[in-house]
Amino acid sequence: MLRVLCSAAAAVVLLLAGALPVWAEFVLPPLPYAPDALEPAIDATTMTIHHDRHHAAYVANLNGQIKANPSLAKLSLDALQGQISRFPVAVRNNGGGHWNHSQFWAVMAPPGQGGEPAPELLQAINASFGSLEAMQTQFSQAAAARFGSGWAWLIRTADGSMAITSTANQDNPLMDLPEIERGTPLLGLDVWEHAYYLNYQNRRPDYISAWWDLVNWNEVNTRFSAAA
């Protein structure tokens, strides 16, 4: 008798589960290093606030959009970027914020652990910019010139060449938006004030200069190869 009751209860649970929507939630990735691992360029307090509060808020807010936009539950974070024009601005802002920050943590490494540009990547950089140093200068200028909040990007375009661009707010080069210079992001730098203000205040160029010591070229090499 007990077995019959348990089986009946299980059947009810399954029926209810099938009748209710199951939302696939986006997840905050952990930092791939300790919060103090990027010092002195980026301090532990900034990293903790940036990841645990700002990035976490983008993830929570994006998940909060799933009920009103159920097709989100069927999209990966990468796929969402290329279809962002289908969704309301809250999805654009928070979906972009989640993607942008996820790549930001990945393209940084503790000082001395980021490796070097692979020969293939360096060849592509030289072909498009003349030299690695020229690319870094142009990238830094784009990051410093971005008015207000946004990002600077090194991208691989559809024709295989390299380009530098910047986006406002939490937009990125994967988004299917008319104002975006599209391409595959290889390296992205956050120039929102919350990324640097505790240490640098209004000295954004100093933050940009210090950040180059943190670039994880090993990750950039991987992204470049995957974009081929």
N, CA and C of each residue as an Amber inpcrd file, in Angstrom:
protein
   684
   0.8330000  -1.2040000   0.0000000   0.0000000   0.0000000   0.0000000
   0.8720000   1.2600000   0.0000000   1.9110000   1.2470000   0.8530000
   2.8110000   2.3930000   0.9310000   3.5130000   2.6190000  -0.4030000
   3.8840000   1.5110000  -1.0550000   4.5590000   1.6310000  -2.3430000
   3.6280000   2.2470000  -3.3810000   2.3560000   1.8770000  -3.3470000
   1.3840000   2.4260000  -4.2900000   1.2050000   3.9180000  -4.0750000
   1.1060000   4.3210000  -2.7950000   0.9410000   5.7320000  -2.4760000
   2.1570000   6.5410000  -2.9310000   3.3400000   6.0070000  -2.7010000
   4.5640000   6.7010000  -3.1050000   4.6240000   6.8500000  -4.6250000
   4.2260000   5.8000000  -5.3210000   4.2290000   5.8530000  -6.7850000
   3.2340000   6.8840000  -7.2990000   2.0580000   6.9370000  -6.6590000
   1.0530000   7.9120000  -7.0510000   1.5370000   9.3360000  -6.8000000
   2.1720000   9.5340000  -5.6490000   2.6920000  10.8620000  -5.3270000
   3.7660000  11.2770000  -6.3150000   4.6240000  10.3440000  -6.6800000
   5.6750000  10.6460000  -7.6530000   5.0770000  11.0130000  -8.9960000
   4.0070000  10.3190000  -9.3740000   3.3580000  10.6070000 -10.6500000
   2.7680000  12.0090000 -10.6590000   2.1710000  12.4210000  -9.5220000
   1.6100000  13.7650000  -9.4170000   2.7090000  14.8150000  -9.5550000
   3.8420000  14.5580000  -8.8880000   4.9670000  15.4910000  -8.9670000
   5.4330000  15.6420000 -10.4050000   5.5380000  14.5220000 -11.1190000
   5.9780000  14.5700000 -12.5080000   5.0000000  15.3300000 -13.3800000
   3.6960000  15.1170000 -13.1450000   2.6820000  15.8150000 -13.9160000
   2.7510000  17.3160000 -13.6700000   2.9170000  17.6790000 -12.3910000
   3.0140000  19.0920000 -12.0600000   4.2650000  19.7060000 -12.6670000
   5.3610000  18.9580000 -12.6200000   6.6080000  19.4670000 -13.1870000
   6.4610000  19.6910000 -14.6760000   5.7350000  18.7810000 -15.3520000
   5.5410000  18.9340000 -16.7780000   4.6300000  20.0860000 -17.1160000
   3.7580000  20.4410000 -16.1960000   2.8030000  21.5170000 -16.4630000
   3.3890000  22.8910000 -16.1900000   4.4470000  22.9440000 -15.3850000
   5.0310000  24.2200000 -15.0110000   6.2100000  24.5530000 -15.9220000
   6.4420000  25.8380000 -16.2350000   7.5940000  26.2010000 -17.0560000
   8.8870000  25.9850000 -16.2910000   9.8920000  25.4890000 -16.9810000
  11.1990000  25.2780000 -16.3740000  12.1590000  26.2790000 -17.0110000
  12.6250000  27.2400000 -16.2260000  13.4800000  28.2890000 -16.7620000
  14.9460000  27.8930000 -16.6120000  15.6900000  27.9840000 -17.6910000
  17.1290000  27.7330000 -17.6510000  17.8200000  29.0250000 -17.2530000
  18.4410000  29.0360000 -16.1160000  19.0180000  30.2740000 -15.6030000
  20.4800000  30.4280000 -16.0140000  20.8830000  31.6850000 -16.1820000
  22.2730000  32.0150000 -16.4320000  23.0150000  32.0210000 -15.0930000
  24.3130000  31.7300000 -15.1380000  25.0840000  31.5070000 -13.9150000
  26.2870000  32.4410000 -13.8730000  26.5480000  32.9950000 -12.6940000
  27.7320000  33.8270000 -12.4780000  28.9660000  32.9380000 -12.4040000
  29.9330000  33.1110000 -13.3040000  31.1480000  32.2920000 -13.2150000
  32.0390000  32.7870000 -12.0830000  32.7560000  31.9040000 -11.4350000
  33.7010000  32.3560000 -10.4010000  34.8970000  33.0500000 -11.0390000
  35.5440000  33.8980000 -10.2880000  36.8040000  34.4630000 -10.7680000
  37.8110000  33.3390000 -10.9570000  38.6110000  33.3800000 -12.0110000
  39.5900000  32.3130000 -12.2390000  40.8820000  32.4880000 -11.4450000
  40.8850000  33.4020000 -10.5010000  42.0450000  33.6880000  -9.6570000
  41.5200000  34.3690000  -8.4010000  42.3750000  34.5220000  -7.4060000
  41.9800000  35.1980000  -6.1680000  41.7390000  36.6850000  -6.4420000
  40.8620000  37.3320000  -5.6610000  40.5730000  38.7550000  -5.8980000
  41.7990000  39.6560000  -5.8380000  42.8260000  39.2600000  -5.0780000
  44.0220000  40.1000000  -4.9680000  45.1110000  39.7170000  -5.9700000
  44.8170000  38.7730000  -6.8710000  45.8480000  38.2420000  -7.7680000
  46.2900000  39.2380000  -8.8290000  45.4780000  40.2720000  -9.0970000
  45.8130000  41.2280000 -10.1460000  46.4710000  42.4870000  -9.5950000
  46.7190000  42.5270000  -8.3140000  47.3980000  43.6820000  -7.7360000
  48.8360000  43.7550000  -8.2430000  49.3990000  44.9510000  -8.3820000
  48.8560000  46.2520000  -7.9720000  47.9640000  46.9280000  -9.0220000
  47.8700000  46.3750000 -10.2220000  47.1110000  47.0740000 -11.2720000
  45.6450000  47.2320000 -10.8980000  45.0320000  46.1500000 -10.3730000
  43.6380000  46.1960000  -9.9160000  43.6040000  45.6030000  -8.5130000
  43.0970000  46.3680000  -7.5680000  43.1230000  45.9530000  -6.1630000
  42.0100000  44.9540000  -5.8500000  42.1850000  44.2440000  -4.7440000
  41.2600000  43.1850000  -4.3520000  39.8600000  43.7130000  -4.0700000
  39.7660000  44.8820000  -3.4610000  38.4380000  45.4300000  -3.1480000
  37.6590000  45.7200000  -4.4210000  38.3230000  46.3350000  -5.3920000
  37.6620000  46.5990000  -6.6700000  37.2160000  45.3080000  -7.3270000
  38.0870000  44.3060000  -7.3410000  37.7370000  43.0320000  -7.9780000
  36.5380000  42.3860000  -7.2910000  36.5210000  42.4040000  -5.9810000
  35.4280000  41.7810000  -5.2410000  34.1050000  42.4900000  -5.5160000
  34.1080000  43.8000000  -5.4360000  32.8830000  44.5580000  -5.7050000
  32.4400000  44.3740000  -7.1550000  33.3930000  44.4340000  -8.0550000
  33.0950000  44.3390000  -9.4830000  32.4500000  42.9850000  -9.8160000
  33.0380000  41.9190000  -9.2960000  32.5190000  40.5750000  -9.5960000
  31.2820000  40.2400000  -8.7750000  31.3830000  40.3760000  -7.4640000
  30.3290000  39.8770000  -6.5750000  29.0780000  40.7540000  -6.5600000
  29.2150000  42.0020000  -6.9290000  28.0570000  42.9000000  -6.9210000
  27.6270000  43.2880000  -8.3390000  28.5410000  43.8910000  -9.0930000
  28.1470000  44.3780000 -10.4140000  27.8290000  43.2290000 -11.3710000
  28.7810000  42.3060000 -11.5460000  28.5240000  41.1960000 -12.4660000
  27.3630000  40.3470000 -11.9580000  27.3260000  40.0860000 -10.6780000
  26.2240000  39.2840000 -10.1190000  24.8740000  39.9390000 -10.3750000
  24.8300000  41.2540000 -10.3250000  23.5660000  41.9580000 -10.5820000
  23.1250000  41.7860000 -12.0260000  24.0740000  41.8210000 -12.9750000
  23.7100000  41.6020000 -14.3730000  23.1190000  40.2030000 -14.5630000
  23.7160000  39.2090000 -13.9140000  23.2120000  37.8370000 -14.0400000
  21.8150000  37.7240000 -13.4380000  21.6380000  38.2610000 -12.2470000
  20.3300000  38.1980000 -11.5910000  19.2620000  38.9270000 -12.4020000
  19.6060000  40.0880000 -12.9110000  18.6340000  40.8620000 -13.6930000
  18.3030000  40.1740000 -15.0160000  19.2970000  39.5210000 -15.6170000
  19.0340000  38.7720000 -16.8490000  18.1020000  37.6010000 -16.5710000
  18.3560000  36.8770000 -15.4970000  17.4630000  35.7830000 -15.1230000
  16.0530000  36.2900000 -14.8330000  15.9730000  37.5060000 -14.3060000
  14.6690000  38.0880000 -14.0240000  13.8650000  38.3990000 -15.2780000
  14.5320000  38.3840000 -16.4310000  13.8560000  38.6560000 -17.6950000
  13.3340000  37.3810000 -18.3720000  13.6940000  36.2140000 -17.8670000
  13.3500000  34.9640000 -18.5520000  11.8400000  34.7360000 -18.5820000
  11.1590000  35.0290000 -17.4900000   9.7180000  34.7700000 -17.4520000
   8.9860000  35.5750000 -18.5170000   9.3690000  36.8450000 -18.6900000
   8.7160000  37.6900000 -19.6860000   9.2150000  37.4080000 -21.1010000
  10.3930000  36.7890000 -21.2070000  10.9910000  36.4840000 -22.5090000
  11.4280000  35.0250000 -22.5180000  10.4900000  34.0780000 -22.5620000
  10.8150000  32.6650000 -22.3680000  11.7940000  32.0990000 -23.3870000
  11.9420000  32.7120000 -24.5450000  12.9100000  32.1860000 -25.5100000
  14.3410000  32.3270000 -25.0180000  14.5620000  33.1710000 -24.0180000
  15.8940000  33.2780000 -23.4140000  16.3590000  31.9450000 -22.8400000
  15.4250000  31.1650000 -22.3540000  15.7640000  29.9060000 -21.7030000
  16.3760000  28.9060000 -22.6720000  16.2080000  29.1510000 -23.9780000
  16.7150000  28.2230000 -24.9840000  18.0130000  28.7070000 -25.6330000
  18.5050000  29.8580000 -25.1800000  19.6880000  30.4460000 -25.7920000
  20.8870000  30.3800000 -24.8560000  22.0450000  30.0680000 -25.4260000
  23.2800000  30.2210000 -24.6750000  23.5980000  31.7070000 -24.5720000
  24.4910000  32.0540000 -23.6680000  24.8760000  33.4650000 -23.5240000
  25.5110000  33.9720000 -24.8110000  26.3360000  33.1580000 -25.4660000
  26.9470000  33.5630000 -26.7330000  25.8920000  33.7890000 -27.8010000
  24.9770000  32.8380000 -27.9430000  23.9470000  32.9550000 -28.9690000
  23.0600000  34.1700000 -28.7420000  22.8040000  34.5000000 -27.4970000
  21.9570000  35.6510000 -27.1740000  22.5210000  36.9380000 -27.7510000
  23.8450000  37.0910000 -27.7150000  24.4410000  38.3490000 -28.1830000
  24.0860000  38.6090000 -29.6520000  24.1100000  37.5580000 -30.4650000
  23.8320000  37.7110000 -31.8800000  22.3730000  37.8840000 -32.2180000
  21.5010000  37.7700000 -31.2200000  20.0630000  37.9520000 -31.4230000
  19.4960000  39.0350000 -30.5040000  20.3590000  39.8710000 -29.9900000
  19.9570000  40.8010000 -28.9400000  18.9120000  41.7980000 -29.4250000
  18.8570000  42.0640000 -30.7220000  17.8870000  43.0310000 -31.2450000
  16.4490000  42.5610000 -31.0880000  16.2390000  41.2750000 -30.8430000
  14.8880000  40.7310000 -30.6780000  14.3010000  41.0390000 -29.3090000
  15.1520000  41.4870000 -28.3890000  14.7470000  41.5660000 -26.9900000
  14.6970000  43.0090000 -26.4910000  14.0030000  43.2290000 -25.3770000
  13.9270000  44.5800000 -24.8040000  15.2760000  45.0350000 -24.2610000
  15.3570000  46.3240000 -23.9740000  16.6270000  46.9250000 -23.5730000
  17.1780000  46.3090000 -22.2900000  16.3230000  45.8400000 -21.3930000
  16.8080000  45.2290000 -20.1520000  17.6070000  43.9620000 -20.4440000
  17.2100000  43.2090000 -21.4590000  17.9700000  42.0150000 -21.8550000
  19.2800000  42.4280000 -22.5000000  19.2150000  43.4470000 -23.3310000
  20.4430000  43.9590000 -23.9750000  21.4610000  44.3990000 -22.9280000
  21.0290000  45.1840000 -21.9610000  21.9510000  45.7030000 -20.9570000
  22.5150000  44.5970000 -20.0610000  21.6380000  43.7380000 -19.5820000
  22.0900000  42.7220000 -18.6310000  22.7170000  41.5120000 -19.3130000
  22.1990000  41.1390000 -20.4900000  22.8340000  40.0680000 -21.2470000
  24.2140000  40.4730000 -21.7230000  24.3340000  41.7190000 -22.1780000
  25.6440000  42.2230000 -22.5540000  26.5830000  42.3270000 -21.3640000
  26.0590000  42.8130000 -20.2480000  26.8880000  42.9230000 -19.0490000
  27.4160000  41.5850000 -18.5900000  26.5750000  40.5480000 -18.6700000
  27.0070000  39.2120000 -18.2700000  28.0900000  38.6940000 -19.2150000
  27.8660000  38.8310000 -20.5270000  28.8600000  38.3280000 -21.4850000
  30.1700000  39.0960000 -21.3710000  30.0660000  40.4170000 -21.3280000
  31.2670000  41.2520000 -21.3000000  32.1420000  40.9540000 -20.0910000
  31.5180000  40.8480000 -18.9330000  32.3050000  40.5990000 -17.7330000
  32.8730000  39.1860000 -17.7000000  32.1320000  38.2290000 -18.2210000
  32.6460000  36.8550000 -18.2610000  33.9300000  36.7880000 -19.0760000
  33.9570000  37.5010000 -20.2220000  35.1920000  37.5060000 -21.0060000
  36.2680000  38.3320000 -20.3230000  35.8770000  39.3930000 -19.6160000
  36.8570000  40.2730000 -18.9680000  37.7020000  39.5160000 -17.9580000
  37.0510000  38.7060000 -17.1170000  37.8260000  37.9260000 -16.1470000
  38.7670000  36.9590000 -16.8680000  38.2960000  36.3870000 -17.9770000
  39.0790000  35.3640000 -18.6810000  40.2960000  35.9380000 -19.3950000
  40.2020000  37.1800000 -19.8930000  41.3170000  37.7360000 -20.6590000
  42.3160000  38.4590000 -19.7730000  42.2000000  38.2800000 -18.4520000
  43.2090000  38.7910000 -17.5320000  43.8370000  37.6320000 -16.7730000
  45.0710000  37.8390000 -16.3470000  45.8030000  36.8480000 -15.5600000
  46.7300000  37.5880000 -14.6090000  47.1170000  36.9560000 -13.5200000
  48.0690000  37.6060000 -12.6170000  49.3380000  38.0120000 -13.3630000
  49.9750000  39.0890000 -12.9290000  51.1820000  39.5630000 -13.6120000
  52.2050000  38.4380000 -13.7930000  52.7300000  38.3410000 -15.0050000
  53.7280000  37.3300000 -15.3150000  53.1790000  35.9820000 -15.7080000
  51.8520000  35.8160000 -15.6850000  51.2610000  34.5150000 -15.9840000
  50.4290000  34.5070000 -17.2710000  50.4070000  35.6140000 -17.9900000
  49.5430000  35.7220000 -19.1590000  50.1540000  35.2510000 -20.4630000
  51.4420000  34.8820000 -20.4510000  52.0760000  34.4180000 -21.6710000
  52.3340000  35.5440000 -22.6610000  52.4960000  35.1600000 -23.9290000
  52.7930000  36.1000000 -25.0000000  51.8770000  35.8340000 -26.1890000
  51.7300000  36.8220000 -27.0770000  50.9560000  36.5650000 -28.3000000
  51.5950000  35.4410000 -29.1180000  50.7810000  34.5030000 -29.5740000
  51.2750000  33.4230000 -30.4130000  51.7480000  33.9890000 -31.7540000
  52.6470000  33.2920000 -32.4480000  53.1450000  33.8000000 -33.7380000
  52.0250000  34.1270000 -34.7260000  50.9780000  33.2870000 -34.7780000
  49.8790000  33.5290000 -35.7060000  49.1130000  34.8020000 -35.3420000
  48.8860000  35.0020000 -34.0620000  48.2030000  36.2150000 -33.6120000
  49.0660000  37.4360000 -33.8830000  50.3460000  37.3350000 -33.5810000
  51.2460000  38.4620000 -33.7880000  51.3300000  38.8230000 -35.2640000
  51.3280000  37.8240000 -36.1200000  51.3520000  38.0760000 -37.5560000
  50.1020000  38.8450000 -37.9880000  48.9450000  38.4530000 -37.4720000
  47.6940000  39.1380000 -37.8150000  47.6830000  40.5600000 -37.2780000
  48.1930000  40.7590000 -36.0810000  48.2740000  42.1040000 -35.5070000
  49.1970000  42.9850000 -36.3430000  50.3450000  42.4420000 -36.7110000
  51.2950000  43.2120000 -37.5210000  50.6940000  43.5830000 -38.8730000
  49.9410000  42.6580000 -39.4630000  49.3400000  42.9210000 -40.7690000
  48.3060000  44.0400000 -40.6930000  47.5880000  44.1240000 -39.5890000
  46.5190000  45.1210000 -39.4670000  46.9680000  46.4400000 -38.8650000
  47.9830000  46.4020000 -37.9810000  48.3540000  47.6170000 -37.2460000
  49.8060000  48.0220000 -37.4270000  50.6250000  47.1400000 -37.9590000
  52.0420000  47.4460000 -38.1330000  52.9250000  46.8240000 -37.0820000
  52.4390000  46.7840000 -35.8400000  53.1980000  46.1860000 -34.7440000
  52.2880000  45.9930000 -33.5450000  52.7450000  45.1850000 -32.6000000
  51.9960000  44.9940000 -31.3570000  51.8880000  46.3100000 -30.6090000
  52.9720000  47.0590000 -30.5760000  52.9710000  48.3280000 -29.8490000
  51.9820000  49.3150000 -30.4670000  51.8970000  49.3200000 -31.7980000
  50.9490000  50.2180000 -32.4650000  49.5150000  49.8070000 -32.1500000
  49.2540000  48.5100000 -32.0990000  47.9140000  48.0350000 -31.7320000
  47.5710000  48.4690000 -30.3200000  48.5160000  48.2960000 -29.3920000
  48.2560000  48.6600000 -28.0000000  47.9890000  50.1580000 -27.8620000
  48.7210000  50.9610000 -28.6150000  48.5030000  52.4120000 -28.5810000
  47.1140000  52.7630000 -29.0920000  46.7170000  52.1680000 -30.2210000
  45.3970000  52.4530000 -30.7860000  44.2870000  51.9600000 -29.8620000
  44.4730000  50.7910000 -29.2680000  43.4940000  50.2480000 -28.3260000
  43.3590000  51.1680000 -27.1220000  44.4790000  51.5930000 -26.5750000
  44.4620000  52.4690000 -25.3990000  43.7710000  53.7870000 -25.7090000
  44.0040000  54.3180000 -26.9010000  43.3470000  55.5600000 -27.3000000
  41.8320000  55.3810000 -27.4010000  41.4040000  54.2360000 -27.9470000
  39.9640000  53.9640000 -28.0490000  39.3400000  53.8410000 -26.6670000
  40.0490000  53.1880000 -25.7460000  39.5360000  53.0180000 -24.3810000
  39.4510000  54.3630000 -23.6620000  40.4700000  55.1950000 -23.8250000
  40.4890000  56.4930000 -23.1510000  39.4440000  57.4450000 -23.7350000
  39.1750000  57.3160000 -25.0360000  38.2660000  58.2410000 -25.7080000
  36.8000000  57.8500000 -25.5660000  36.5100000  56.6410000 -25.0970000
  35.1110000  56.2250000 -24.9390000  34.4330000  57.1400000 -23.9320000
  33.4700000  57.9290000 -24.3830000  32.7890000  58.8850000 -23.5100000
  31.8610000  58.1340000 -22.5480000  31.9450000  58.4930000 -21.2780000
  31.0960000  57.8440000 -20.2860000  31.5190000  56.4110000 -20.0600000
  30.5480000  55.5140000 -19.9910000  30.8110000  54.1120000 -19.6670000
  30.8170000  53.2520000 -20.9260000  31.6670000  52.2370000 -20.9320000
  31.7000000  51.3510000 -22.0810000  32.9090000  50.4510000 -22.0820000
  33.2640000  49.9790000 -23.2790000  34.3160000  48.9810000 -23.4560000
  35.1400000  49.3120000 -24.6870000  36.4110000  48.8750000 -24.6640000
  37.2610000  48.8890000 -25.8460000  37.5360000  47.4440000 -26.2320000
  37.6400000  47.1920000 -27.5550000  37.7350000  45.8120000 -28.0540000
  38.7910000  45.6760000 -29.1410000  39.4780000  44.5490000 -29.1060000
  40.2450000  44.0540000 -30.2420000  39.4170000  42.9360000 -30.8370000
  39.0610000  43.0470000 -32.1180000  38.1790000  42.0570000 -32.7270000
  38.8080000  41.4840000 -33.9940000  38.3310000  40.2990000 -34.3560000
  38.6260000  39.7130000 -35.6630000  37.3700000  39.8440000 -36.5040000
  37.4900000  40.4970000 -37.6390000  36.3250000  40.7840000 -38.4630000
  36.0020000  39.6060000 -39.3850000  34.9080000  39.7290000 -40.1070000
  34.4460000  38.6370000 -40.9630000  35.4400000  38.2930000 -42.0590000
  36.2490000  39.2770000 -42.5000000  37.2220000  39.0000000 -43.5570000
  38.5640000  38.5170000 -43.0110000  38.6410000  38.3000000 -41.7020000
  39.8450000  37.7760000 -41.0890000  40.8190000  38.8170000 -40.6030000
  40.5710000  40.0870000 -40.9100000  41.4670000  41.1430000 -40.4400000
  41.1660000  41.4990000 -38.9960000  42.0410000  42.2920000 -38.4110000
  41.8840000  42.7290000 -37.0280000  41.4350000  44.1870000 -37.0160000
  40.6780000  44.5460000 -35.9940000  40.2170000  45.9200000 -35.8610000
  40.0480000  46.2470000 -34.3900000  40.0700000  47.5380000 -34.1070000
  39.8200000  48.0280000 -32.7460000  38.5540000  48.8630000 -32.7910000
  37.7020000  48.6430000 -31.8200000  36.4500000  49.3800000 -31.7480000
  36.1090000  49.6090000 -30.2860000  35.0900000  50.4020000 -30.0450000
  34.5910000  50.5720000 -28.6780000  33.0770000  50.6070000 -28.7110000
  32.4850000  50.2420000 -27.5870000  31.0240000  50.2160000 -27.4870000
  30.5910000  50.9310000 -26.2200000  29.3800000  51.4590000 -26.2570000
  28.8210000  52.1460000 -25.0940000  28.1680000  51.1500000 -24.1460000
  28.1180000  51.5360000 -22.8930000  27.3960000  50.7810000 -21.8690000
  27.8210000  49.3160000 -21.8590000  26.8890000  48.3700000 -22.0540000
  27.2560000  46.9500000 -22.0410000  27.0850000  46.3030000 -23.4190000
  27.1330000  47.1010000 -24.4740000  27.1150000  46.5470000 -25.8250000
  28.4540000  45.8700000 -26.1170000  28.4570000  44.9910000 -27.1210000
  29.6970000  44.3380000 -27.5390000  29.6320000  44.0170000 -29.0300000
  30.7640000  43.6780000 -29.6450000  30.8070000  43.4870000 -31.0990000
  30.0660000  42.2620000 -31.6260000  29.5500000  41.4150000 -30.7650000
  28.7600000  40.2740000 -31.2200000  27.3080000  40.6460000 -31.4880000
  26.8730000  41.7900000 -31.0060000  25.4540000  42.1340000 -31.0470000
  25.0000000  42.5380000 -32.4440000  23.8070000  42.0890000 -32.8040000
  23.2340000  42.3880000 -34.1190000  22.5030000  43.7260000 -34.0860000
  23.2820000  44.7730000 -33.9130000  22.7370000  46.1250000 -33.8160000
  23.4000000  47.0040000 -34.8720000  22.6560000  47.9060000 -35.4850000
  23.2010000  48.6820000 -36.6040000  24.3700000  49.5730000 -36.2300000
  24.4360000  50.0160000 -34.9720000  25.5050000  50.9330000 -34.5800000
  26.7810000  50.2230000 -34.1540000  26.7820000  48.8900000 -34.1880000
  27.9100000  48.1020000 -33.7130000  28.8150000  47.7040000 -34.8690000
  30.1280000  47.9100000 -34.7120000  31.1020000  47.3260000 -35.6360000
  31.2940000  45.8740000 -35.2170000  30.7930000  44.9530000 -36.0140000
  30.7090000  43.5670000 -35.5860000  32.0040000  42.8000000 -35.8720000
  32.2350000  41.8220000 -35.0460000  33.3960000  40.9570000 -35.1740000
  33.4750000  40.0640000 -33.9570000  34.4530000  39.1740000 -33.9510000
  34.6630000  38.2820000 -32.8100000  35.5900000  38.9500000 -31.8080000
  35.1310000  39.2180000 -30.5930000  36.0060000  39.8660000 -29.6070000
  37.1330000  38.9310000 -29.1650000  38.3470000  39.4390000 -29.2440000
  39.5140000  38.7080000 -28.7560000  39.9740000  39.2420000 -27.4100000
  39.7240000  40.5250000 -27.1910000  40.2010000  41.1930000 -25.9820000
  39.3000000  42.3840000 -25.7180000  38.7590000  42.4640000 -24.5110000
  37.8720000  43.5650000 -24.1670000  38.2350000  44.1740000 -22.8350000
  38.2520000  45.4870000 -22.7720000  38.6040000  46.2180000 -21.5480000
  37.4120000  47.0290000 -21.0610000  37.0740000  46.8590000 -19.8120000
  35.9820000  47.5750000 -19.1560000  36.4710000  48.9550000 -18.7340000
  35.8420000  50.0070000 -19.2480000  36.2100000  51.3580000 -18.8250000
  35.0670000  52.0580000 -18.0880000  34.1210000  51.2740000 -17.5570000
  33.1810000  51.8380000 -16.5890000  33.9770000  52.2700000 -15.3560000
  33.5430000  53.3280000 -14.7130000  34.3020000  53.8170000 -13.5570000
  34.3780000  52.7940000 -12.4340000  33.3580000  51.9350000 -12.2900000
  33.4270000  50.9710000 -11.1900000  34.5760000  49.9820000 -11.3690000
  35.1510000  49.9030000 -12.5670000  36.2560000  48.9840000 -12.8250000
  37.5850000  49.4990000 -12.2850000  37.6540000  50.8040000 -11.9920000
  38.9710000  51.3530000 -11.6410000  38.9490000  52.5090000 -10.6460000
  37.7760000  53.0360000 -10.2730000  37.7300000  54.3280000  -9.5980000
  38.3890000  54.3290000  -8.2160000  38.3150000  53.2340000  -7.4770000
  38.8880000  53.2210000  -6.1280000  40.3790000  53.5380000  -6.1360000
  41.0930000  53.0120000  -7.1290000  42.5390000  53.2410000  -7.2000000
  42.9320000  54.4270000  -8.0720000  42.1670000  54.6840000  -9.1210000
  42.6110000  55.6270000 -10.1350000  41.7610000  56.8920000 -10.2110000
  40.6240000  56.9220000  -9.5410000  39.6930000  58.0530000  -9.6170000
  39.4290000  58.4160000 -11.0890000  39.7220000  59.6350000 -11.4900000
  39.4300000  60.0360000 -12.8660000  40.6130000  59.8260000 -13.8170000
  41.6150000  59.0810000 -13.3800000  42.8190000  58.8600000 -14.1880000
  42.6750000  57.5710000 -15.0150000  41.6930000  57.5720000 -15.8960000
  41.4610000  56.3920000 -16.7170000  42.6930000  55.9670000 -17.5210000
  43.4460000  56.8920000 -18.1320000  44.6320000  56.4660000 -18.8860000
  45.6420000  55.6880000 -18.0440000  45.7730000  56.0310000 -16.7550000
  46.6980000  55.2880000 -15.8910000  46.2070000  53.8580000 -15.6780000
  44.9160000  53.6960000 -15.5010000  44.3200000  52.3600000 -15.3760000
  44.5650000  51.5520000 -16.6410000  44.3440000  52.1480000 -17.7940000
  44.5320000  51.4460000 -19.0630000  45.9830000  50.9950000 -19.2070000
  46.9130000  51.8920000 -18.8980000  48.3360000  51.5670000 -19.0150000
  48.7160000  50.4030000 -18.0960000  48.2320000  50.4340000 -16.8490000
  48.5450000  49.3600000 -15.8960000  47.9090000  48.0380000 -16.3150000
  46.7500000  48.1130000 -16.9590000  46.0190000  46.8990000 -17.3340000
  46.7720000  46.0200000 -18.3120000  47.6000000  46.6000000 -19.1600000
  48.3230000  45.7870000 -20.1420000  49.1980000  44.7280000 -19.4800000
  49.6330000  44.9550000 -18.2450000  50.4300000  43.9420000 -17.5300000
  49.6060000  42.7230000 -17.1430000  48.2850000  42.8270000 -17.2600000
  47.3940000  41.7430000 -16.8420000  46.8270000  40.9420000 -18.0040000
  47.0930000  41.3440000 -19.2360000  46.4610000  40.6710000 -20.3740000
  46.8770000  39.2040000 -20.4250000  45.8790000  38.3500000 -20.5240000
  46.1000000  36.9050000 -20.6180000  46.2080000  36.5370000 -22.0980000
  47.4050000  36.6690000 -22.6380000  47.6080000  36.3890000 -24.0540000
  47.3100000  34.9380000 -24.3950000  47.4700000  34.0390000 -23.4290000
  47.1230000  32.6350000 -23.6820000  45.6470000  32.5060000 -24.0630000
  44.7850000  33.2430000 -23.3620000  43.3560000  33.2250000 -23.6660000
  43.0730000  33.9380000 -24.9890000  43.7480000  35.0290000 -25.2300000
  43.5570000  35.7500000 -26.4880000  43.9710000  34.8720000 -27.6710000
  45.0870000  34.1410000 -27.5140000  45.5240000  33.2100000 -28.5570000
  44.4390000  32.1680000 -28.8500000  43.8300000  31.6500000 -27.8060000
  42.7770000  30.6480000 -27.9700000  41.5860000  31.2330000 -28.7030000
  41.1860000  32.4390000 -28.3380000  40.0600000  33.0910000 -28.9810000
  40.3530000  33.4000000 -30.4450000  41.5820000  33.7760000 -30.7250000
  41.9770000  34.0550000 -32.1020000  41.8980000  32.7970000 -32.9480000
  42.4120000  31.6960000 -32.4280000  42.3750000  30.4310000 -33.1670000
  40.9420000  29.9650000 -33.4030000  40.0890000  30.1370000 -32.3980000
  38.6900000  29.7110000 -32.5180000  37.9280000  30.5590000 -33.5230000
  38.3720000  31.8040000 -33.7280000  37.6880000  32.7070000 -34.6490000
  38.1270000  32.5090000 -36.0930000  39.1180000  31.6700000 -36.3250000
  39.6500000  31.4710000 -37.6870000  38.6010000  30.8340000 -38.5980000
